[in-house]
Amino acid sequence: MNFAALKSRALAEVAATVADLPTTLQAYARRIPVHYHEFPTAEILGAEFEPDILGLFVGAPHGEDTGDRNDVPTEIILFLGNLWDYAAGDPEAFAEEVHVTYLHELGHYFGWDEDDLAARDLD
């Protein structure tokens, strides 16, 4: 499936996921831009991430002011080529992985670490 088709499916899934959130969380979720990349760049990966990373939260978690005026803008990035590969080319599995990965990254925005996310089945 080409990137445009993957992005269209991912946009729809993220919108549906946000709509299913409790009303109080929807407002926060809508404030965070979601960007869609086919694959992560070398600059994004650095030494910290594996090339098959599915998503990434960038920025300071909600309510945390680092005091650093050079903070990067808050955003969620979904890597659609990796999500498609992870789903083994199955459109329904792809939608489910977009759903889970988006919620996982949104959880980082709320300050949840990997253990918190695992406890919520978002790992």
SULFENPE-V75982 format. One record per pair of residues at least 24 apart in sequence whose ideal C-beta (glycine too) atoms are under 8 Angstrom apart, sorted by sequence separation. I is the first residue (numbers start at 1). GAP is how many residues later the second one is. D is the distance in Angstrom with one decimal. If there is no record, write none. Layout:
# SULFENPE-V75982
i=I gap=GAP d=D
i=I gap=GAP d=D
This chain:
# SULFENPE-V75982
i=54 gap=24 d=7.3
i=55 gap=24 d=6.5
i=78 gap=24 d=6.6
i=11 gap=25 d=7.5
i=54 gap=25 d=5.9
i=10 gap=26 d=5.8
i=53 gap=26 d=6.1
i=76 gap=26 d=6.7
i=78 gap=27 d=7.7
i=54 gap=28 d=5.4
i=55 gap=28 d=7.8
i=77 gap=28 d=7.9
i=7 gap=29 d=4.9
i=53 gap=29 d=6.5
i=54 gap=29 d=5.5
i=76 gap=29 d=4.4
i=6 gap=30 d=7.8
i=52 gap=30 d=5.3
i=76 gap=30 d=6.7
i=51 gap=31 d=7.9
i=6 gap=32 d=7.8
i=54 gap=32 d=6.2
i=44 gap=33 d=7.4
i=52 gap=33 d=7.3
i=76 gap=33 d=7.4
i=28 gap=34 d=6.4
i=52 gap=34 d=7.3
i=3 gap=35 d=5.0
i=74 gap=35 d=6.8
i=40 gap=37 d=7.8
i=40 gap=39 d=5.5
i=33 gap=40 d=7.7
i=35 gap=40 d=5.8
i=37 gap=40 d=5.9
i=39 gap=40 d=5.8
i=33 gap=41 d=7.8
i=34 gap=41 d=7.3
i=35 gap=41 d=7.2
i=36 gap=41 d=7.7
i=37 gap=41 d=7.4
i=38 gap=41 d=7.1
i=32 gap=42 d=5.6
i=33 gap=42 d=4.9
i=34 gap=42 d=4.8
i=35 gap=42 d=4.9
i=36 gap=42 d=5.5
i=37 gap=42 d=5.5
i=38 gap=42 d=5.8
i=39 gap=42 d=4.6
i=40 gap=42 d=7.5
i=31 gap=43 d=7.9
i=32 gap=43 d=6.5
i=33 gap=43 d=7.4
i=34 gap=43 d=7.7
i=35 gap=43 d=7.5
i=37 gap=43 d=7.1
i=38 gap=43 d=4.2
i=39 gap=43 d=6.2
i=54 gap=43 d=6.8
i=32 gap=44 d=5.7
i=34 gap=44 d=6.5
i=36 gap=44 d=5.6
i=55 gap=46 d=4.1
i=54 gap=47 d=4.6
i=55 gap=47 d=6.9
i=61 gap=47 d=6.7
i=62 gap=47 d=5.5
i=64 gap=47 d=6.9
i=57 gap=48 d=4.3
i=61 gap=48 d=5.9
i=62 gap=48 d=5.7
i=63 gap=48 d=7.2
i=55 gap=49 d=6.4
i=56 gap=49 d=6.7
i=57 gap=49 d=7.7
i=61 gap=49 d=6.7
i=62 gap=49 d=6.6
i=55 gap=50 d=4.7
i=59 gap=50 d=7.6
i=61 gap=50 d=4.1
i=57 gap=51 d=3.8
i=57 gap=52 d=5.8
i=14 gap=64 d=7.7
i=10 gap=68 d=6.0
i=34 gap=68 d=7.1
i=10 gap=70 d=5.7
i=7 gap=73 d=6.2
i=10 gap=73 d=7.5
i=6 gap=74 d=4.2
i=32 gap=74 d=7.2
i=6 gap=75 d=7.4
i=3 gap=77 d=6.5
i=6 gap=77 d=7.6
i=29 gap=77 d=5.9
i=32 gap=77 d=6.0
i=3 gap=78 d=7.3
i=6 gap=78 d=5.8
i=17 gap=81 d=7.9
i=28 gap=81 d=7.3
i=9 gap=82 d=6.9
i=13 gap=82 d=4.8
i=17 gap=82 d=5.2
i=28 gap=82 d=7.8
i=1 gap=83 d=6.3
i=16 gap=83 d=7.9
i=14 gap=84 d=6.7
i=9 gap=85 d=6.5
i=13 gap=85 d=4.3
i=17 gap=85 d=5.5
i=9 gap=86 d=6.3
i=13 gap=86 d=5.6
i=17 gap=86 d=6.5
i=1 gap=88 d=7.4
i=6 gap=88 d=7.3
i=10 gap=88 d=4.9
i=14 gap=88 d=5.3
i=9 gap=89 d=7.3
i=13 gap=89 d=7.4
i=1 gap=90 d=7.6
